[in-house]
């Protein structure tokens, strides 16, 4: 093996901490040939910080030596030596702990912090700070609104007590009676409550403790309006 290979196979001993001032610092040994991405995955189990949002810095006592910001680079490619401090930071973790002892940071105080999840997202143009993300959200909201308008038009044409045919993906066609039309407390959009002719339902007309209509257990279900066809369908007797 050449000298470079020998170097990358060497073990490097560093002190892992989330703050230079914290009293408990863990001594850990890592192979120089390990990628920063793999190192973050191991540090996730040690520190409880998420590898996806983790930021790594190396200090020689109190002086910053380097920041390891390339997940594909190897640990040995950075100027890290035995005995140095590997500081693990996670803006997402810090944000979740900004509220403590009954105190909540003001928006001004939060924005003044140099490294927060918000500043991280802004700097990297992620989430709502990404123009493409905003366009996608606007398109999804528009499509959702259009779909709800279609569903509302469909249920406005239905009446309680009408016979119906229920066609759901990957399920056999069923027949039943319309028992409810409208919104549900815990679901978006518009729904149709049906009483099946046979026990192919999920409940008795109640959902999450609220009753919307009455029927026998396993005869009731809520389906999307597009799955319903109104018609003069005969009642199926499951005892036949």
DAGI-V702518 format. One record per backbone hydrogen bond with DSSP energy under -1.0 kcal/mol. NH is the residue of the N-H (numbers start at 1). CO is the residue of the C=O. If there is no record, write none. Layout:
BEGIN
[[NH;CO] [NH;CO]]
END
This chain:
BEGIN
[[6;2] [7;3] [8;4] [9;5] [12;30] [14;28] [15;84] [16;26] [17;86] [22;19] [26;16] [28;14] [30;12] [32;10] [33;8] [34;31] [36;73] [37;71] [39;35] [40;36] [41;37] [42;38] [43;39] [44;40] [47;43] [48;44] [55;89] [57;87] [58;66] [59;85] [60;63] [63;60] [65;58] [66;58] [68;56] [69;67] [73;70] [75;34] [76;32] [77;74] [78;75] [80;78] [83;13] [84;81] [85;59] [86;15] [87;57] [88;17] [89;55] [94;90] [95;91] [96;92] [98;95] [100;103] [103;100] [110;106] [111;107] [112;108] [120;116] [121;117] [122;118] [123;119] [124;120] [126;121] [129;126] [130;127] [134;130] [135;131] [136;132] [137;133] [138;134] [139;135] [140;136] [141;137] [142;138] [143;139] [144;140] [145;141] [146;142] [147;143] [148;144] [149;145] [150;146] [151;147] [152;148] [153;149] [154;150] [155;151] [156;152] [158;155] [161;178] [162;159] [164;176] [165;229] [166;174] [167;227] [171;168] [174;166] [176;164] [177;195] [178;162] [179;193] [180;193] [182;191] [187;184] [191;182] [192;223] [193;180] [194;221] [195;177] [196;219] [197;175] [200;198] [201;218] [202;220] [203;220] [207;210] [210;207] [212;205] [213;205] [215;204] [219;216] [220;203] [221;194] [223;192] [227;224] [228;225] [229;165] [231;163] [233;231] [240;237]]
END
